[in-house]
Structure formats: C-alpha cells, structure tokens
Amino acid sequence: MSNSEKILKKRTKLRKKYTQLIEDAYNLRQTDHALSDFSEYKATKVLYKINKLGFVVHNSEAQAN
C-alpha cells in the first residue's frame, strides 16, 4: 500500500468521523447546547485534518506530473 493510498484511506475515515460529529452536534442542539458546541469544535478540528491531508495529496500529485 503506497503512502497516497494510506492518506486517502485516512481521509475517508476522517470524513466519516466529521459527518458523525456534525450530525451529533445538530441532534444535541435542542437539548444540550454545551455538548453541541463541543461536538462542533471537535468536527472543526477533524475538518482541519481533512483539509491538510487534501493539501498533501494535491501537492504530491502535482509533483508527480
């Protein structure tokens, strides 16, 4: 398994986690605002990691060409 495949697999896993955290935040919004905010905060951190991995993949593809 090459590095780019590992990165893409990790990015897919992070996207699933991000989606779950956003869904949890939405569901908690009516009952527990603090927990909803915390879930959104964690989702933002995961999104940052996703974007960072996307940047790495994009740059490695550009260098390969």
MIVOVO-993261 format. One record per residue: residue number from 1; residue in one letter; y negated, x, z negated of N, C-alpha, C in turn. Coordinates in steps of 0.1 Angstrom, whole numbers, plus 5000, padded with zeros to 4 digits. Layout:
REM residues N
<pt k="NUM" r="a" n_yy="Y" n_xx="X" n_zz="Z" ca_yy="Y" ca_xx="X" ca_zz="Z" c_yy="Y" c_xx="X" c_zz="Z"/>
...
***
This chain:
REM residues 65
<pt k="1" r="m" n_yy="5012" n_xx="5009" n_zz="5000" ca_yy="5000" ca_xx="5000" ca_zz="5000" c_yy="4988" c_xx="5009" c_zz="5000"/>
<pt k="2" r="s" n_yy="4979" n_xx="5007" n_zz="5010" ca_yy="4967" ca_xx="5015" ca_zz="5011" c_yy="4957" c_xx="5011" c_zz="5001"/>
<pt k="3" r="n" n_yy="4947" n_xx="5019" n_zz="4999" ca_yy="4936" ca_xx="5016" ca_zz="4990" c_yy="4928" c_xx="5004" c_zz="4994"/>
<pt k="4" r="s" n_yy="4926" n_xx="5002" n_zz="5007" ca_yy="4919" ca_xx="4990" ca_zz="5011" c_yy="4927" c_xx="4977" c_zz="5008"/>
<pt k="5" r="e" n_yy="4940" n_xx="4978" n_zz="5010" ca_yy="4948" ca_xx="4966" ca_zz="5006" c_yy="4948" c_xx="4963" c_zz="4992"/>
<pt k="6" r="k" n_yy="4948" n_xx="4973" n_zz="4983" ca_yy="4947" ca_xx="4971" ca_zz="4969" c_yy="4933" c_xx="4965" c_zz="4965"/>
<pt k="7" r="i" n_yy="4923" n_xx="4970" n_zz="4972" ca_yy="4909" ca_xx="4965" ca_zz="4969" c_yy="4909" c_xx="4950" c_zz="4973"/>
<pt k="8" r="l" n_yy="4914" n_xx="4947" n_zz="4985" ca_yy="4914" ca_xx="4933" ca_zz="4989" c_yy="4922" c_xx="4924" c_zz="4980"/>
<pt k="9" r="k" n_yy="4933" n_xx="4929" n_zz="4975" ca_yy="4942" ca_xx="4921" ca_zz="4966" c_yy="4934" c_xx="4918" c_zz="4953"/>
<pt k="10" r="k" n_yy="4927" n_xx="4929" n_zz="4948" ca_yy="4920" ca_xx="4927" ca_zz="4936" c_yy="4908" c_xx="4918" c_zz="4938"/>
<pt k="11" r="r" n_yy="4902" n_xx="4918" n_zz="4949" ca_yy="4890" ca_xx="4909" ca_zz="4952" c_yy="4895" c_xx="4895" c_zz="4953"/>
<pt k="12" r="t" n_yy="4907" n_xx="4893" n_zz="4958" ca_yy="4913" ca_xx="4879" ca_zz="4959" c_yy="4915" c_xx="4874" c_zz="4945"/>
<pt k="13" r="k" n_yy="4921" n_xx="4883" n_zz="4936" ca_yy="4923" ca_xx="4879" ca_zz="4922" c_yy="4910" c_xx="4876" c_zz="4915"/>
<pt k="14" r="l" n_yy="4900" n_xx="4884" n_zz="4917" ca_yy="4887" ca_xx="4882" ca_zz="4911" c_yy="4881" c_xx="4869" c_zz="4915"/>
<pt k="15" r="r" n_yy="4882" n_xx="4865" n_zz="4928" ca_yy="4877" ca_xx="4853" ca_zz="4933" c_yy="4883" c_xx="4841" c_zz="4926"/>
<pt k="16" r="k" n_yy="4896" n_xx="4841" n_zz="4924" ca_yy="4903" ca_xx="4830" ca_zz="4917" c_yy="4898" c_xx="4829" c_zz="4903"/>
<pt k="17" r="k" n_yy="4896" n_xx="4841" n_zz="4897" ca_yy="4891" ca_xx="4841" ca_zz="4883" c_yy="4877" c_xx="4835" c_zz="4883"/>
<pt k="18" r="y" n_yy="4868" n_xx="4839" n_zz="4892" ca_yy="4855" ca_xx="4834" ca_zz="4893" c_yy="4855" c_xx="4819" c_zz="4895"/>
<pt k="19" r="t" n_yy="4863" n_xx="4814" n_zz="4904" ca_yy="4863" ca_xx="4799" ca_zz="4906" c_yy="4867" c_xx="4792" c_zz="4894"/>
<pt k="20" r="q" n_yy="4877" n_xx="4797" n_zz="4886" ca_yy="4882" ca_xx="4791" ca_zz="4874" c_yy="4871" c_xx="4791" c_zz="4863"/>
<pt k="21" r="l" n_yy="4864" n_xx="4802" n_zz="4862" ca_yy="4853" ca_xx="4803" ca_zz="4852" c_yy="4841" c_xx="4793" c_zz="4855"/>
<pt k="22" r="i" n_yy="4838" n_xx="4792" n_zz="4868" ca_yy="4827" ca_xx="4783" ca_zz="4872" c_yy="4832" c_xx="4768" c_zz="4870"/>
<pt k="23" r="e" n_yy="4844" n_xx="4765" n_zz="4873" ca_yy="4850" ca_xx="4752" ca_zz="4870" c_yy="4850" c_xx="4749" c_zz="4855"/>
<pt k="24" r="d" n_yy="4854" n_xx="4758" n_zz="4847" ca_yy="4853" ca_xx="4756" ca_zz="4833" c_yy="4839" c_xx="4754" c_zz="4828"/>
<pt k="25" r="a" n_yy="4830" n_xx="4762" n_zz="4833" ca_yy="4816" ca_xx="4760" ca_zz="4829" c_yy="4811" c_xx="4746" c_zz="4832"/>
<pt k="26" r="y" n_yy="4814" n_xx="4741" n_zz="4844" ca_yy="4810" ca_xx="4728" ca_zz="4848" c_yy="4816" c_xx="4717" c_zz="4839"/>
<pt k="27" r="n" n_yy="4829" n_xx="4719" n_zz="4836" ca_yy="4835" ca_xx="4709" ca_zz="4828" c_yy="4830" c_xx="4709" c_zz="4813"/>
<pt k="28" r="l" n_yy="4826" n_xx="4720" n_zz="4809" ca_yy="4821" ca_xx="4721" ca_zz="4795" c_yy="4807" c_xx="4718" c_zz="4793"/>
<pt k="29" r="r" n_yy="4800" n_xx="4716" n_zz="4804" ca_yy="4785" ca_xx="4714" ca_zz="4804" c_yy="4781" c_xx="4702" c_zz="4796"/>
<pt k="30" r="q" n_yy="4789" n_xx="4691" n_zz="4796" ca_yy="4786" ca_xx="4679" ca_zz="4789" c_yy="4790" c_xx="4680" c_zz="4774"/>
<pt k="31" r="t" n_yy="4799" n_xx="4688" n_zz="4771" ca_yy="4804" ca_xx="4688" ca_zz="4757" c_yy="4800" c_xx="4700" c_zz="4748"/>
<pt k="32" r="d" n_yy="4800" n_xx="4712" n_zz="4754" ca_yy="4796" ca_xx="4724" ca_zz="4746" c_yy="4788" c_xx="4733" c_zz="4755"/>
<pt k="33" r="h" n_yy="4775" n_xx="4732" n_zz="4753" ca_yy="4766" ca_xx="4740" ca_zz="4761" c_yy="4767" c_xx="4755" c_zz="4759"/>
<pt k="34" r="a" n_yy="4770" n_xx="4759" n_zz="4747" ca_yy="4771" ca_xx="4774" ca_zz="4744" c_yy="4783" c_xx="4779" c_zz="4752"/>
<pt k="35" r="l" n_yy="4794" n_xx="4772" n_zz="4751" ca_yy="4806" ca_xx="4777" ca_zz="4757" c_yy="4805" c_xx="4777" c_zz="4773"/>
<pt k="36" r="s" n_yy="4798" n_xx="4767" n_zz="4778" ca_yy="4795" ca_xx="4766" ca_zz="4792" c_yy="4787" c_xx="4778" c_zz="4796"/>
<pt k="37" r="d" n_yy="4776" n_xx="4781" n_zz="4789" ca_yy="4768" ca_xx="4793" ca_zz="4792" c_yy="4776" c_xx="4806" c_zz="4792"/>
<pt k="38" r="f" n_yy="4785" n_xx="4807" n_zz="4782" ca_yy="4793" ca_xx="4819" ca_zz="4781" c_yy="4802" c_xx="4820" c_zz="4793"/>
<pt k="39" r="s" n_yy="4808" n_xx="4809" n_zz="4797" ca_yy="4817" ca_xx="4809" ca_zz="4809" c_yy="4809" c_xx="4813" c_zz="4822"/>
<pt k="40" r="e" n_yy="4797" n_xx="4808" n_zz="4823" ca_yy="4788" ca_xx="4811" ca_zz="4834" c_yy="4785" c_xx="4826" c_zz="4834"/>
<pt k="41" r="y" n_yy="4782" n_xx="4831" n_zz="4822" ca_yy="4779" ca_xx="4845" ca_zz="4821" c_yy="4791" c_xx="4854" c_zz="4825"/>
<pt k="42" r="k" n_yy="4803" n_xx="4851" n_zz="4821" ca_yy="4815" ca_xx="4858" ca_zz="4825" c_yy="4817" c_xx="4857" c_zz="4840"/>
<pt k="43" r="a" n_yy="4814" n_xx="4845" n_zz="4846" ca_yy="4816" ca_xx="4843" ca_zz="4860" c_yy="4806" c_xx="4852" c_zz="4868"/>
<pt k="44" r="t" n_yy="4794" n_xx="4853" n_zz="4862" ca_yy="4784" ca_xx="4862" ca_zz="4869" c_yy="4788" c_xx="4876" c_zz="4869"/>
<pt k="45" r="k" n_yy="4794" n_xx="4881" n_zz="4858" ca_yy="4800" ca_xx="4894" ca_zz="4858" c_yy="4811" c_xx="4896" c_zz="4868"/>
<pt k="46" r="v" n_yy="4820" n_xx="4886" n_zz="4869" ca_yy="4831" ca_xx="4887" ca_zz="4879" c_yy="4825" c_xx="4887" c_zz="4893"/>
<pt k="47" r="l" n_yy="4815" n_xx="4879" n_zz="4895" ca_yy="4809" ca_xx="4879" ca_zz="4909" c_yy="4803" c_xx="4892" c_zz="4912"/>
<pt k="48" r="y" n_yy="4797" n_xx="4899" n_zz="4902" ca_yy="4791" ca_xx="4912" ca_zz="4905" c_yy="4802" c_xx="4922" c_zz="4909"/>
<pt k="49" r="k" n_yy="4814" n_xx="4921" n_zz="4903" ca_yy="4825" ca_xx="4930" ca_zz="4906" c_yy="4830" c_xx="4926" c_zz="4920"/>
<pt k="50" r="i" n_yy="4830" n_xx="4914" n_zz="4924" ca_yy="4835" ca_xx="4909" ca_zz="4937" c_yy="4825" c_xx="4915" c_zz="4948"/>
<pt k="51" r="n" n_yy="4812" n_xx="4914" n_zz="4945" ca_yy="4803" ca_xx="4919" ca_zz="4955" c_yy="4804" c_xx="4934" c_zz="4956"/>
<pt k="52" r="k" n_yy="4806" n_xx="4941" n_zz="4945" ca_yy="4808" ca_xx="4956" ca_zz="4945" c_yy="4820" c_xx="4960" c_zz="4953"/>
<pt k="53" r="l" n_yy="4831" n_xx="4953" n_zz="4952" ca_yy="4843" ca_xx="4956" ca_zz="4960" c_yy="4840" c_xx="4953" c_zz="4974"/>
<pt k="54" r="g" n_yy="4833" n_xx="4942" n_zz="4977" ca_yy="4830" ca_xx="4939" ca_zz="4991" c_yy="4821" c_xx="4950" c_zz="4998"/>
<pt k="55" r="f" n_yy="4812" n_xx="4955" n_zz="4990" ca_yy="4804" ca_xx="4966" ca_zz="4995" c_yy="4813" c_xx="4979" c_zz="4998"/>
<pt k="56" r="v" n_yy="4822" n_xx="4982" n_zz="4989" ca_yy="4831" ca_xx="4993" ca_zz="4991" c_yy="4840" c_xx="4991" c_zz="5004"/>
<pt k="57" r="v" n_yy="4845" n_xx="4979" n_zz="5005" ca_yy="4854" ca_xx="4976" ca_zz="5017" c_yy="4845" c_xx="4977" c_zz="5030"/>
<pt k="58" r="h" n_yy="4833" n_xx="4972" n_zz="5030" ca_yy="4825" ca_xx="4972" ca_zz="5041" c_yy="4821" c_xx="4986" c_zz="5045"/>
<pt k="59" r="n" n_yy="4817" n_xx="4994" n_zz="5035" ca_yy="4814" ca_xx="5008" ca_zz="5038" c_yy="4825" c_xx="5016" c_zz="5043"/>
<pt k="60" r="s" n_yy="4837" n_xx="5014" n_zz="5038" ca_yy="4849" ca_xx="5022" ca_zz="5043" c_yy="4853" c_xx="5018" c_zz="5057"/>
<pt k="61" r="e" n_yy="4851" n_xx="5005" n_zz="5061" ca_yy="4853" ca_xx="5001" ca_zz="5074" c_yy="4843" c_xx="5007" c_zz="5084"/>
<pt k="62" r="a" n_yy="4831" n_xx="5008" n_zz="5080" ca_yy="4820" ca_xx="5013" ca_zz="5088" c_yy="4823" c_xx="5028" c_zz="5090"/>
<pt k="63" r="q" n_yy="4827" n_xx="5035" n_zz="5080" ca_yy="4830" ca_xx="5050" ca_zz="5081" c_yy="4842" c_xx="5052" c_zz="5090"/>
<pt k="64" r="a" n_yy="4852" n_xx="5043" n_zz="5090" ca_yy="4864" ca_xx="5044" ca_zz="5098" c_yy="4861" c_xx="5043" c_zz="5113"/>
<pt k="65" r="n" n_yy="4850" n_xx="5036" n_zz="5116" ca_yy="4846" ca_xx="5035" ca_zz="5131" c_yy="4838" c_xx="5046" c_zz="5134"/>
***
